[in-house]
């Protein structure tokens, strides 16, 4: 027994050895919550208060459930295989398998993942002859799942207008189809299980009497139905031990109710609230910054993280001139850290929006720094980017069958698999590309495929003389890609990535420093597509290779690193406009997200922002994030970047300072300059400052060129 409780601090020991009561454990970041949870189970069993069959332990991920089971096996000599430890969905699946008849399910019922559910909804709409542009399948899936997570069946769903009424009717049709086919989606697992226990008293009493102790991890992430399910099982006298951190509740967009913690405190835990505030992860300055930040949220249960590991280093703050300059600074710091012996796997780059990874990835590739995108996909490998690039490829080369097949029916145009099979057979017979063979199709297939061909032809004509960024923006809009993603529940992120593709084109230069986007010729488009293909190559580190970790802040939750960079700390980006527009609740969730980001760092933390950032292909001025102002200055070390050339002389002061000199470094309008390839010319315009400055030069016979100063190597004559 002494070994089991050894090395627990006082609050941890208090939590583990609580008597049979409901309890709420407010476990701060890095405070050892998993250890407390598993040790509590082990202590209950070791002291004979409960057997393995009487414990129900709920987690949010299979990984967490496996870790809990492994730790428990190491603490007590029991067989954990029969124990009920798992996710909400996993436990509900187990219960429904055991009582499939009572639940009204076939014994071999199948579970639909999100892709299967979407396919079923699409099939349903097609069978009912419903316009999927008016009722987008993804949006309908979200509508159905959101109602189920609130415990609302189609029969109980309210409709305030004709459009919503139709969606309710489609929800009912979906329920009928699922029942007929004997399948359940993820949300149905929990709802069906809850309804079974609610209406079947003998079964409910059986499980209420079986589970004497219910332990819940990450309680702040529970939604309304999950909390109701827990309340139902606890109704027979079981004691609930809920572990969570309201300051790390960041999944409201998935239905998580941070208010469940306060409701649990009032309805169950009462005075049995224990705060785990000693942090075993981060140094003191990092924790002090996190505490100062999160105290600005009003609706908190309250705690204050501390450590006995010492203050450590101050938080390094850097204000870049631009997003490109920010990326360069970060990669320079990474290279220096690696030279100092920091493992690359212990360095993480965090961003609020996945679209931000593009600039970072580009710079990492350029400097030969291996990286991995954790829990996500590299920028040029993302679905929406590949779709957009396929349209651009087809503009440049109509014979590109791979690009043709990717987008011929995306967004959906009613072109079926059989039509495409016929088209491919025809193309093979006449030894032609699919694009050229389309003219041979007749009937409905000929009409639908023909409409697609006309779309591509019109896009080619309309973009013929446009600059590169405008070509891409026009194609994204007119192809229907933008509208398609506007109708998706989580389409905003994909739209942001498409915007970043436009930005990539606006900053694209060739080997001579020419800003290709200004030329707007076929050569620029072809060069950019080649660049995109190379960027999408195998630059990401291989399995087992040391690599810097890139991820969104949401993906970083639960992880920790020696060195963390939090990038893009600007108003509208972090905190994100979408959340701020939701009022105080939205802003407070963003602040919790920042709190999560800060507390990922063990030893060193960087925070950075940019004065300008590319948006929709245009350079926009930025305002530093309000979160930066909420970190007291005594915890910050504001960095002055060493000038690498005369074109980048920083004069860093407070946030809002920036570069003291224009980046043209003595170059001025009217000055005569020489370029290695284009010869003698005269500067006629300048734009921007810092590393992203560019000048327009009239080279006479070689024409007018926009040149990026960093690459152009112009010499005054």
C-alpha positions as a printed Julia matrix, in Angstrom:
717×3 Matrix{Float64}:
   0.0    0.0     0.0
   2.81   2.39    0.86
   4.39   1.78   -2.56
   1.07   2.57   -4.26
   0.78   5.95   -2.57
   4.47   6.81   -2.62
   5.54  10.02   -4.32
   2.03  11.52   -4.43
   1.89  15.13   -3.38
  -0.63  16.18   -0.72
  -3.58  17.1    -3.02
  -2.95  14.0    -5.17
  -2.95  11.8    -2.05
  -6.14  13.46   -0.83
  -7.85  12.79   -4.16
  -6.69   9.17   -4.41
  -7.78   8.26   -0.85
 -11.14  10.02   -0.78
 -13.96   8.07    0.92
 -16.91   6.84   -1.2
 -18.12  10.3    -2.3
 -18.71  12.19   -5.52
 -15.65  14.33   -6.26
 -14.45  16.86   -8.8
 -10.68  16.93   -9.36
  -9.58  20.18  -10.99
  -6.38  18.95  -12.59
  -4.24  21.72  -14.05
  -1.99  21.17  -17.05
   0.94  18.89  -16.21
  -0.36  18.13  -12.71
  -0.41  14.33  -13.02
  -4.14  13.74  -13.59
  -3.73  10.36  -15.33
  -1.59   9.16  -12.46
  -4.23  10.27   -9.94
  -7.05   8.62  -11.89
  -5.34   5.24  -12.25
  -3.97   5.28   -8.71
  -7.49   6.0    -7.41
  -8.78   2.86   -9.16
  -5.85   0.81   -7.9
  -6.33   2.09   -4.32
 -10.07   1.29   -4.36
  -9.35  -2.28   -5.47
  -6.31  -2.76   -3.21
  -8.33  -1.72   -0.15
 -11.18  -4.07   -1.05
 -13.71  -1.31   -1.63
 -14.52  -2.54   -5.14
 -13.62  -5.37   -7.48
 -12.49  -4.96  -11.1
 -16.07  -5.63  -12.31
 -17.45  -2.73  -10.26
 -15.42   0.02  -11.94
 -16.43   2.04  -15.01
 -13.64   4.31  -16.31
 -14.4    6.63  -19.21
 -11.83   8.38  -21.41
 -12.05  10.34  -24.66
  -9.52   8.5   -26.79
  -8.56   4.88  -27.28
  -4.94   5.89  -26.67
  -5.84   7.28  -23.23
  -7.85   4.14  -22.41
  -4.9    1.89  -23.33
  -2.51   4.03  -21.28
  -4.85   3.86  -18.27
  -5.15   0.08  -18.57
  -1.37  -0.35  -18.88
  -0.69   1.84  -15.84
  -3.32   0.01  -13.82
  -1.79  -3.36  -14.68
   1.53  -2.1   -13.36
  -0.02  -0.9   -10.09
  -2.18  -3.87   -9.06
  -1.9   -7.62   -9.8
  -5.21  -8.04  -11.66
  -6.39  -9.01  -15.11
  -7.69  -5.79  -16.64
  -9.06  -7.4   -19.83
 -12.58  -7.73  -18.49
 -12.71  -4.26  -16.98
 -14.93  -1.55  -18.42
 -12.29   1.01  -19.36
 -12.78   2.85  -22.64
 -14.22   5.75  -24.57
 -17.87   6.75  -24.42
 -18.43   5.26  -27.87
 -16.45   2.11  -27.13
 -18.33   1.4   -23.89
 -21.71   2.06  -25.49
 -20.82  -0.27  -28.35
 -19.93  -2.96  -25.8
 -23.22  -2.56  -23.97
 -25.29  -2.55  -27.17
 -23.52  -5.71  -28.42
 -24.49  -7.45  -25.19
 -28.12  -6.29  -25.39
 -28.73  -5.88  -29.11
 -32.24  -7.35  -28.98
 -33.4   -4.96  -26.26
 -31.83  -2.11  -28.25
 -33.72  -3.09  -31.41
 -30.56  -3.89  -33.36
 -29.39  -6.93  -35.33
 -26.68  -8.95  -33.63
 -24.17  -8.04  -36.32
 -25.01  -4.33  -36.53
 -22.34  -2.28  -38.27
 -20.94   1.1   -37.25
 -20.74   3.92  -39.77
 -17.67   6.12  -39.56
 -17.96   9.74  -40.72
 -17.16   8.86  -44.35
 -19.74   6.03  -44.34
 -22.35   8.34  -42.85
 -21.7   10.98  -45.51
 -22.0    8.35  -48.26
 -25.32   7.17  -46.82
 -26.7   10.7   -46.67
 -25.67  11.3   -50.27
 -27.4    8.08  -51.31
 -30.51   9.08  -49.38
 -30.7   12.47  -51.09
 -30.23  10.88  -54.49
 -32.96   8.29  -53.85
 -35.36  11.02  -52.74
 -34.39  13.23  -55.68
 -33.33  16.03  -53.31
 -31.09  18.84  -54.55
 -27.79  18.3   -52.7
 -26.77  21.91  -53.33
 -29.79  23.16  -51.42
 -29.31  20.48  -48.74
 -25.54  19.83  -48.67
 -24.79  16.31  -47.39
 -22.1   17.37  -44.92
 -24.33  20.05  -43.47
 -27.13  17.5   -43.1
 -24.77  15.1   -41.3
 -23.89  17.87  -38.88
 -27.57  18.68  -38.36
 -28.34  15.03  -37.55
 -25.34  14.51  -35.26
 -25.89  17.78  -33.39
 -29.48  16.75  -32.6
 -28.42  13.29  -31.48
 -25.74  14.75  -29.21
 -28.48  16.8   -27.58
 -30.57  13.63  -27.17
 -33.13  14.8   -29.75
 -34.71  12.36  -32.23
 -36.27  13.52  -35.49
 -39.72  13.17  -33.92
 -38.77  15.68  -31.21
 -36.76  18.07  -33.39
 -38.23  21.57  -33.69
 -38.45  23.46  -36.98
 -38.9   27.21  -37.19
 -39.05  27.52  -40.97
 -39.69  25.45  -44.07
 -36.0   24.81  -44.69
 -35.42  23.4   -41.21
 -38.64  21.41  -41.45
 -37.31  19.73  -44.57
 -34.06  18.89  -42.78
 -36.04  17.36  -39.91
 -37.92  15.23  -42.45
 -34.62  14.11  -43.98
 -33.35  13.29  -40.47
 -36.4   11.04  -40.05
 -35.77   9.38  -43.42
 -32.14   8.84  -42.4
 -33.23   7.16  -39.16
 -35.55   4.87  -41.11
 -32.82   3.92  -43.57
 -30.28   3.21  -40.78
 -32.79   0.99  -38.97
 -33.64  -0.84  -42.17
 -29.98  -1.52  -42.94
 -29.05  -2.35  -39.33
 -26.33   0.29  -39.0
 -25.53   2.97  -36.43
 -23.37   6.1   -36.66
 -21.11   7.31  -33.84
 -23.68   9.66  -32.33
 -26.28   6.88  -32.48
 -24.12   4.58  -30.33
 -24.44   6.88  -27.34
 -28.04   7.93  -27.95
 -29.26   4.34  -28.51
 -27.44   3.2   -25.36
 -28.88   6.07  -23.32
 -32.42   5.37  -24.54
 -32.01   1.65  -23.82
 -30.99   2.27  -20.22
 -33.62   4.94  -19.76
 -36.59   2.8   -20.83
 -35.41  -0.63  -19.65
 -35.51  -0.47  -15.87
 -34.2   -4.02  -15.12
 -31.2   -3.41  -17.37
 -30.59   0.04  -15.93
 -30.74  -1.26  -12.36
 -28.36  -4.09  -13.28
 -25.65  -1.7   -14.46
 -26.32   0.84  -11.72
 -25.76  -1.89   -9.13
 -22.74  -3.3   -10.97
 -20.77  -0.07  -11.34
 -20.13   1.26   -7.84
 -17.42   3.69   -8.93
 -17.51   5.75  -12.13
 -14.34   7.61  -13.04
 -14.27  10.13  -15.9
 -11.19  11.63  -17.56
 -11.22  14.99  -19.44
 -14.6   15.81  -17.93
 -14.49  19.32  -19.42
 -14.95  17.79  -22.89
 -18.27  16.05  -22.18
 -21.34  17.1   -24.15
 -24.95  17.21  -22.96
 -25.79  13.58  -23.85
 -22.56  12.16  -22.4
 -23.24  13.9   -19.09
 -26.83  12.62  -19.09
 -25.55   9.08  -19.75
 -23.2    9.33  -16.77
 -25.99  10.67  -14.55
 -28.21   7.73  -15.56
 -25.58   5.15  -14.61
 -24.82   6.94  -11.35
 -28.49   6.98  -10.38
 -28.24   3.82   -8.27
 -25.71   5.14   -5.81
 -22.44   4.88   -7.72
 -19.8    7.46   -6.83
 -18.49   9.65   -9.63
 -14.86  10.75   -9.64
 -14.63  13.4   -12.39
 -11.22  14.69  -13.44
 -10.9   17.69  -15.69
  -9.71  21.25  -16.27
 -12.23  23.9   -17.23
  -9.3   26.08  -18.35
  -8.55  23.52  -21.07
 -12.07  23.21  -22.47
 -11.46  23.94  -26.18
 -13.99  21.78  -28.03
 -17.21  23.79  -27.98
 -17.33  23.39  -31.78
 -17.73  19.63  -31.17
 -20.5   20.14  -28.64
 -18.42  20.11  -25.44
 -20.17  21.88  -22.55
 -17.68  23.49  -20.19
 -20.69  24.26  -17.95
 -20.98  20.54  -17.15
 -18.15  20.97  -14.65
 -19.95  23.7   -12.72
 -23.2   21.71  -12.87
 -21.39  18.67  -11.49
 -19.86  20.72   -8.69
 -23.26  22.04   -7.68
 -25.24  18.84   -8.14
 -22.8   16.16   -7.05
 -19.36  17.1    -5.77
 -20.36  19.85   -3.36
 -17.4   20.5    -1.07
 -15.41  17.6    -2.51
 -13.46  19.69   -5.01
  -9.71  19.1    -5.03
  -7.33  21.29   -7.02
  -4.16  19.78   -8.48
  -2.07  22.9    -9.02
   1.52  21.7    -8.79
   2.84  21.43  -12.32
   5.53  18.85  -13.16
   6.05  19.99  -16.75
   6.9   23.66  -17.15
   9.24  26.2   -15.62
   7.86  29.01  -13.48
   7.85  31.86  -16.0
   5.79  29.82  -18.43
   3.26  28.97  -15.72
   3.13  32.56  -14.47
   2.29  33.71  -18.01
  -0.4   31.03  -18.32
  -1.94  32.03  -14.97
  -1.93  35.74  -15.87
  -3.57  34.98  -19.19
  -6.36  32.69  -18.02
  -7.39  34.82  -15.06
  -9.03  37.15  -17.61
 -11.77  34.53  -18.12
 -14.76  35.18  -15.88
 -16.49  31.79  -15.69
 -13.77  29.71  -14.03
 -13.73  27.29  -11.15
 -10.31  28.72  -10.4
  -6.79  27.42   -9.75
  -3.21  28.67   -9.95
  -0.42  26.55  -11.42
   2.96  26.5    -9.69
   6.2   24.53   -9.8
   9.24  23.96   -7.66
  11.42  23.64  -10.78
  12.43  27.3   -10.7
  11.56  30.3   -12.88
  13.56  29.14  -15.87
  14.03  31.26  -18.99
  11.84  34.24  -19.89
   9.35  33.86  -22.73
  10.95  35.02  -25.96
   8.76  37.45  -27.91
   9.4   38.39  -31.53
   7.54  40.78  -33.78
   8.29  40.11  -37.43
   7.75  42.45  -40.31
   5.74  39.81  -42.21
   4.57  36.22  -42.02
   7.53  35.21  -44.22
   9.93  37.04  -41.91
   8.3   35.29  -38.94
   8.89  31.9   -40.57
  12.52  32.75  -41.31
  13.14  33.83  -37.74
  11.57  30.63  -36.37
  13.61  28.37  -38.63
  16.81  30.28  -37.75
  16.07  29.73  -34.07
  15.35  26.04  -34.66
  18.66  25.57  -36.45
  20.47  27.24  -33.55
  18.6   25.12  -30.98
  19.56  21.95  -32.84
  23.2   23.09  -32.9
  22.92  23.51  -29.14
  21.8   19.9   -28.8
  18.01  20.21  -28.52
  16.39  17.14  -30.17
  14.23  18.13  -33.14
  11.4   15.96  -31.8
  11.31  18.26  -28.76
  10.59  21.36  -30.85
   6.98  22.17  -31.75
   5.53  24.89  -33.99
   1.92  25.68  -33.07
  -0.59  27.67  -35.11
  -4.24  28.57  -34.69
  -5.21  27.89  -38.3
  -3.87  25.02  -40.4
  -3.45  27.44  -43.31
  -0.51  28.99  -41.45
   1.56  25.85  -41.95
   2.21  26.65  -45.61
   4.7   29.46  -44.97
   6.38  27.5   -42.18
   6.63  24.34  -44.29
   8.12  26.3   -47.19
  10.86  27.78  -45.02
  11.63  24.46  -43.32
  12.01  22.8   -46.72
  14.16  25.66  -48.0
  16.52  25.38  -45.02
  16.6   21.57  -45.05
  14.96  21.13  -41.65
  13.01  17.83  -41.41
   9.49  18.18  -40.06
   6.25  16.3   -39.48
   2.71  17.64  -39.46
   1.18  16.05  -36.37
  -2.48  15.08  -36.6
  -2.84  16.77  -39.96
  -1.78  16.86  -43.59
   0.97  18.85  -45.27
  -0.35  21.97  -46.97
   0.0   20.92  -50.61
  -1.4   17.46  -49.81
  -4.69  18.78  -48.39
  -7.82  17.78  -50.26
  -9.0   21.28  -51.15
  -5.53  22.32  -52.34
  -5.26  19.25  -54.55
  -8.68  20.03  -56.04
  -7.71  23.61  -56.81
  -4.38  22.54  -58.3
  -6.18  19.96  -60.47
  -8.3   22.74  -62.01
  -5.15  24.78  -62.66
  -3.37  21.77  -64.14
  -6.26  21.16  -66.52
  -6.16  24.8   -67.63
  -2.51  24.39  -68.56
  -2.77  20.85  -69.95
  -6.2   19.49  -71.02
  -4.61  16.06  -71.59
  -3.92  15.6   -67.85
  -6.29  12.67  -67.18
  -5.41  12.46  -63.49
  -6.47  16.07  -62.93
  -9.56  15.51  -65.09
 -10.76  12.53  -63.04
 -10.17  14.33  -59.76
 -12.43  17.29  -60.55
 -14.81  16.24  -63.31
 -17.45  15.56  -60.66
 -16.18  17.78  -57.86
 -18.14  19.69  -56.82
 -20.88  17.24  -57.74
 -22.26  17.69  -61.25
 -24.29  14.51  -61.59
 -21.58  12.68  -63.53
 -21.84   9.06  -62.47
 -19.3    6.25  -62.37
 -20.84   4.57  -65.43
 -20.49   7.75  -67.5
 -16.82   7.97  -66.57
 -16.27   4.3   -67.38
 -17.78   4.87  -70.84
 -15.63   7.95  -71.3
 -12.47   6.09  -70.34
 -13.35   3.24  -72.72
 -13.93   5.7   -75.55
 -10.66   7.52  -74.85
  -8.8    4.2   -74.94
 -10.42   3.2   -78.24
  -9.55   6.44  -80.02
  -6.18   6.83  -78.24
  -7.16  10.2   -76.84
  -7.2   12.06  -73.55
 -10.44  12.04  -71.56
 -10.84  15.76  -72.23
 -10.78  15.29  -76.01
 -12.85  12.1   -75.88
 -15.67  13.95  -74.09
 -16.95  15.24  -77.43
 -17.8   11.64  -78.38
 -20.27  11.15  -75.51
 -23.98  11.38  -76.21
 -27.15  11.53  -74.14
 -27.17  12.74  -70.53
 -23.52  11.81  -70.03
 -22.59  13.94  -73.03
 -24.51  16.88  -71.59
 -23.03  16.71  -68.08
 -19.45  16.07  -69.15
 -19.85  18.63  -71.93
 -20.87  21.24  -69.36
 -17.68  20.52  -67.44
 -15.57  20.94  -70.6
 -17.27  24.27  -71.29
 -16.51  25.36  -67.72
 -12.8   24.62  -68.17
 -12.73  26.4   -71.54
 -14.4   29.49  -70.08
 -11.99  29.49  -67.14
  -9.06  29.31  -69.55
 -10.35  32.29  -71.56
 -11.28  34.37  -68.51
  -7.88  33.93  -66.86
  -5.71  34.23  -69.93
  -4.32  37.69  -69.11
  -4.71  37.7   -65.32
  -1.82  37.74  -62.83
  -1.17  34.41  -61.17
  -2.91  35.12  -57.83
  -6.0   36.36  -59.65
  -6.03  33.26  -61.87
  -6.16  31.06  -58.79
  -8.74  33.21  -57.01
 -10.95  33.23  -60.12
 -10.7   29.45  -60.58
 -11.48  28.73  -56.92
 -14.61  30.89  -57.1
 -15.95  30.07  -60.57
 -15.26  26.33  -60.38
 -17.66  26.06  -57.44
 -14.96  25.0   -54.95
 -15.46  28.05  -52.73
 -19.24  27.67  -52.64
 -18.93  23.95  -51.93
 -16.77  24.55  -48.86
 -18.93  27.45  -47.69
 -21.75  24.95  -47.17
 -19.64  22.57  -45.08
 -19.78  22.68  -41.29
 -16.0   22.82  -41.01
 -15.47  24.3   -44.45
 -14.04  27.55  -43.06
 -10.68  25.9   -42.51
 -10.61  24.64  -46.08
 -11.48  28.12  -47.35
  -8.6   29.53  -45.3
  -6.28  27.0   -46.93
  -7.51  28.05  -50.39
  -6.83  31.67  -49.46
  -3.33  30.62  -48.46
  -2.86  29.05  -51.91
  -3.55  32.5   -53.39
  -0.99  33.94  -50.96
   1.53  31.33  -52.06
   1.08  32.48  -55.66
   1.44  36.15  -54.71
   4.82  35.52  -53.1
   6.08  33.05  -55.69
   9.34  34.0   -57.38
  11.6   32.29  -59.89
  15.36  31.77  -59.63
  16.02  35.28  -60.97
  13.9   36.95  -58.32
  11.06  37.73  -60.73
   7.71  37.8   -58.99
   5.93  35.35  -61.25
   2.47  36.4   -60.1
   2.82  39.72  -61.92
   3.57  38.2   -65.28
   0.3   36.24  -65.38
   1.46  34.16  -68.35
   1.23  30.44  -68.91
   4.86  30.15  -67.93
   4.16  31.56  -64.49
   1.29  29.13  -63.92
   3.34  26.15  -65.1
   6.25  27.19  -62.88
   3.97  27.59  -59.89
   2.4   24.16  -60.46
   5.86  22.63  -60.65
   6.76  24.43  -57.44
   3.61  23.07  -55.76
   4.46  19.52  -56.85
   7.96  19.83  -55.43
   6.63  21.28  -52.17
   4.24  18.31  -51.94
   7.11  15.88  -52.39
   8.63  13.69  -49.72
   9.96  16.53  -47.59
   8.22  15.36  -44.48
  10.45  13.3   -42.22
  10.26   9.54  -42.45
   9.19   7.15  -39.72
  11.6    7.26  -36.8
  13.53  10.23  -38.18
  14.26  13.18  -35.91
  11.93  15.99  -36.97
  10.4   19.26  -35.84
   6.69  18.89  -35.02
   4.1   21.14  -36.7
   0.51  21.19  -35.47
  -2.57  23.24  -34.71
  -3.08  24.23  -31.09
  -6.13  21.95  -30.94
  -3.98  18.99  -32.02
  -1.35  19.86  -29.39
  -3.64  19.31  -26.41
  -2.22  16.58  -24.18
   1.28  16.87  -25.65
   4.41  18.55  -24.27
   7.75  19.67  -25.7
  10.98  21.22  -24.45
  10.63  24.12  -26.89
   7.37  25.56  -28.25
   6.79  28.32  -30.8
   3.3   29.9   -30.79
   3.0   31.67  -34.12
   0.64  34.19  -35.71
  -0.42  35.97  -32.53
  -2.48  38.65  -34.23
  -6.03  39.9   -33.79
  -8.33  38.02  -36.13
  -5.99  35.06  -36.33
  -5.39  34.22  -32.65
  -7.9   35.07  -31.24
  -9.68  34.02  -34.42
 -12.35  36.32  -35.83
 -14.9   33.5   -36.01
 -14.69  32.94  -32.26
 -14.53  36.61  -31.28
 -17.7   37.22  -33.28
 -19.49  34.83  -30.91
 -19.05  37.32  -28.06
 -17.5   36.76  -24.65
 -17.96  32.96  -24.72
 -16.09  32.73  -28.0
 -13.25  34.94  -26.8
 -12.94  32.98  -23.56
 -12.65  29.71  -25.47
  -9.9   31.29  -27.59
  -8.12  32.33  -24.39
  -8.37  28.77  -23.1
  -6.84  27.65  -26.38
  -3.95  30.07  -25.85
  -3.59  28.73  -22.3
  -3.32  25.2   -23.72
  -0.66  26.4   -26.19
   1.43  28.1   -23.5
   1.32  25.1   -21.16
   2.69  22.72  -23.82
   6.19  24.16  -23.24
   8.56  22.65  -20.68
  11.69  24.79  -20.87
  11.49  27.46  -23.55
   8.55  29.28  -25.09
   8.51  31.64  -28.08
   5.56  33.86  -29.01
   5.56  35.7   -32.32
   3.41  37.96  -34.45
   3.8   39.81  -37.73
   3.13  43.42  -38.66
   1.9   42.34  -42.1
   0.45  39.08  -43.35
  -0.62  37.99  -46.8
  -4.4   37.6   -47.15
  -6.27  36.96  -50.42
  -2.99  37.65  -52.23
  -2.71  41.13  -50.69
  -0.42  42.33  -47.92
  -2.54  43.37  -44.91
  -1.52  45.25  -41.8
  -1.92  43.28  -38.56
  -2.55  44.19  -34.94
  -0.78  42.15  -32.23
  -3.02  39.73  -30.35
  -4.69  40.97  -27.18
  -3.32  37.81  -25.56
   0.2   39.22  -25.85
  -0.85  42.23  -23.81
  -2.24  39.91  -21.12
   1.21  38.41  -20.47
   3.05  40.64  -17.95
   6.22  42.19  -19.36
   8.4   40.86  -16.55
   8.03  37.36  -18.02
   8.98  38.43  -21.57
  12.29  38.8   -23.36
  11.73  40.9   -26.48
  14.14  39.9   -29.2
  16.07  42.06  -31.64
  16.72  40.14  -34.8
  20.25  40.49  -36.14
  20.25  42.1   -39.56
  21.4   39.58  -42.15
  21.77  42.26  -44.78
  21.35  45.97  -45.21
  17.83  45.27  -46.44
  16.58  44.12  -43.03
  17.5   46.34  -40.1
  15.12  45.71  -37.21
  14.53  48.16  -34.39
  12.45  46.04  -32.1
  10.69  47.75  -29.25
   7.31  46.91  -27.81
   4.68  45.07  -29.81
   3.73  47.56  -32.46
   7.36  48.58  -33.04
   8.97  46.93  -36.0
  11.5   47.85  -38.65
  13.02  51.29  -38.49
  14.16  51.56  -42.11
  12.51  50.82  -45.44
  13.77  47.57  -46.88
  14.82  49.09  -50.16
  18.19  49.78  -48.48
  19.07  52.9   -50.43
  17.3   51.86  -53.63
  14.85  54.51  -54.8
  12.48  55.29  -57.64
  14.4   56.65  -60.63
  17.64  54.88  -59.71
  19.54  52.95  -62.36
  20.38  49.36  -61.42
  21.86  46.26  -63.03
  20.54  42.68  -62.95
  22.64  39.65  -63.92
  20.06  38.37  -66.41
  18.03  41.38  -67.55
  20.82  43.92  -67.69
  20.46  47.67  -67.0
  17.14  49.09  -65.87
  15.46  51.91  -63.97
  13.42  51.49  -60.77
   9.89  52.79  -61.38
   8.09  51.6   -58.21
   8.75  50.04  -54.8
   6.49  48.02  -52.53
   6.8   46.74  -48.97
   9.68  46.66  -46.52
  11.82  44.05  -44.86
  12.59  40.69  -46.47
   9.4   40.82  -48.55
  10.15  44.14  -50.26
  10.02  44.24  -54.03
  10.73  46.79  -56.75
   9.45  47.29  -60.27
  12.21  47.84  -62.82
  11.96  48.89  -66.46
  14.62  46.86  -68.26
  13.86  48.31  -71.72
  14.08  45.45  -74.2
  13.53  42.86  -71.45
  10.37  44.63  -70.37
   8.96  45.64  -67.0
   9.75  43.28  -64.11
   8.7   43.1   -60.48
  11.66  41.76  -58.49
  11.81  40.42  -54.95
  14.79  42.16  -53.33
  15.83  39.15  -51.32
  16.52  37.15  -54.49
  17.09  39.73  -57.23
  20.69  40.84  -56.4
  20.29  44.33  -57.91
  23.42  46.45  -58.14
  23.19  50.28  -58.27
  24.9   51.66  -61.39
